[in-house]
Amino acid sequence: MDWQNVTFDELVDALKTVSWSAPRPLSEFFRTFSPPKRSLSGRLKNNLYYYRTNYLVVLILSFVICFFRNPLALASLLLLGLGFSCLNDPFAISLNDTLLHWLRKSAPRLVARARAKAGTDGVVGMHKRKRVYILLLPRGLVVLLAAGGGLALLYCSRALVTLAWALLLGLGLPLLHATFRLPNLKAKIASAREEFRAVWRGYQAELYDHTHSM
């Protein structure tokens, strides 16, 4: 995959739909650094995609360390993290399945309604796909509620300076790493594999639309 031709919008869409695997080993994460001579944009996109889980861990640790002495602000960060994590399709679906599993004995009717609603199809953009629900609520509403609650708690905790430091560390360190980390062979192989999967998913979607249009 030529990351130089991949736009940041396409990168964001890929991060929303891809499964977030375990972090890469530290021995691999802190290996082979070099100043970017050319195609800095391609290197950034490649590393952001390949080391996405490592960067998320760095971001979370930065917030936890900075907000450790402020429990209310820490709770607000957990809400914010939950809300933004729900933007990822596999995470939102997994969260919904986990909640339904916990409620299947205490609220069987609610679980049945939620499972039936989760199976309804909808049109998103130009593609036909299933809408994502979390306990009968649209995923967008859950994100809005969690993010709004997190921002309200963050305002009440008066931790804007701490938030600035957490963002500076949590976003700055991954950006520095993505800038100077030389993409390795594993990253290139993983990129090629994801490109094949994307093409295959597109082929399946076209086949599905062609079959149902006949």
N, C-alpha and C positions, 0 to 999 in steps of 0.2 A: 504494500500500500504506500502510495506517495503522499506522505503527511503534509507536504508543502501545498498540495492542492485541496486538502481538506479544510473546510471553513470551520470557524469556532462554533457556529450554530450546529453543524453536523456533528462536531465533537460532543457538544452538550446533549444532542439527541441520542448519540451512542452511549453516553454515560447514563442516561435515563433508562435505557432498555437492557444494558448488559448486566450480567450477574456479578456481584462484587465478591471476588474470591478472597482467600486469606492473603495477608500482606506478604510481599516478597521478602526473602531472607535478608538479614542485615549485611551478610557477606557480599550479596549481590547489589544491595541498595547503595552501599558506600564503596563502589568499585568503579575505576576508570572514569576520571573526570578530565575534562579538557575545555579550554575556552572555545566558545562557538565562533567558527570562522565564517560559515555561511549557513543558510537555511535554518536560522534560529527559530523561526516560526514552526517549521516541521519538527525540530527537535523538541520544542515545548509541547506540542500536541501529542507526539509519540510518548514522551515520558509521562505526561498527565494521564494519558489513557492506560499505559502499562503499569504505572506505579500508583494508580488511583487510590487503592486501599491504604498504602503506606502514607500517602499525603493526608488522607482522611484521619488516620491514627495520629499523625503529627498535629493536625488541627484540633482534634479532640483533646489530646494531651496538653496543648497550649492553653486551651480554655480551662481545663480542670486545674492546672497548676496556678493559673492567674486568679481563678475564682474560688480556690480552695477555702479561703477564709471568709467567704461570703456565701452561705448556704442558699439564700434566696436567689441570688444571682446565678448560682450553679443550677438551681432548679429551672430557672428561665432558660438556661443554655440547653438543658436536656429537652425541654419542650421545643425549642427552636430546632435542635438537631433532629428530633423526631419528625417535626413538620417537613423539613427539607429532605429528610431521608425518604419520606413517602412520595416524593417526586420520582423516585426510581421505581419502575414497574415491578420487578421481582421482589423488592422489599415491601412494597405496599400489599402485594398479593400474599406474601408470606405472613405479614402482620395480620391481615384479615383472616387467614386460615388459622393462625395461632389463637386469635381471640375467639373465633367460632368454636375451636376445639375446647377452650376453657368453659364456654357457655353452653355446650351441647346438652348438659344434664340439667342445669338450672333454668335455662330458657330455650327449650327445644323449638318452640314456634318461631322465635326470633331468628334462630340459626337457620331454620328451613326457609324463611323469607329472605334472609341474607344470601343464602346459597342460590336461591332462584334468581334473585336480582343480579347477582354477580355473573350469571350466565347469559344475560341479555347483551345483544350486540348493539354497537353504535358506530357512527361514522365520525372518525377523528381526522380532520384534514382531508387528504385525498385517499386515505386507506380505510378499509373496513376492519375494525378491531373491537375487542370487547372493552367496554368501559370498566374502570377499576373502582370498586366500592370498598369501603371499610365500615363494617357494621351498618349497612343500609345507607351510609352517607357517601356521597361522591368524594373521590379522593381529593379534588380541589378544595372542597369545603373543609375537610379534615386538615389539610395543609394550612388553610387560612386561619382556622381556629387555633391550631397549635402555635403557628407563628405569631398570631395576635396575642395569645396568652403569654408566650415567651417574651415578647417585646414589652408587654404591660408589666410583667414581673421584673424585667430588666430595668425599666424606668423607675419602678418603686424601690429597687435595691440601690439606686444611685451609684452605679458602677460603670459609668461611661468611660472613665480613664482606664479602668481595668479592661474593659471591652476593647479599647483601642490597642492596648498592649497585646491582648490575646489575638486580635486580628493581625497585628503586625508580625507576630511570631508564627501564628498558624498559617498565614498566607505567604509571608515573606520567605520562610525557610523552604517550603515546597517549591516556590518559584525559583529560588536560587539553585536548588537541587536540579530542577527540571532544565534550567539554563545550562548548567555545567556538566550534567551527567551525560556521558556519551551513550547513545542507544546501543544495546548489545544485540547479539544474534537471537537470543530468546525473545526480545521485544519484537524483532522483525518477523520471527516465525509466528508469534502470537498475533501480530497485526495481519499477516497473511491469512491466518486461520479465521479471524473475525471478519475479514473481508469476504472470504468464501461463504461464511455463515450468513452475512448480510445479503449477498447475491442469492443464496439459496432461499432465504426467507422471502425475498422479493419475487422469485420464481414461483414459490408456493402460493403467494398472495395473488399473483396474476392467474395462476391455474385455477385457484378457488373462485375468483371473480368470473373467469371464462366459463367454468362449469355451471355456476348458478345463473348465468345470463342466458344459457341455452334452453 
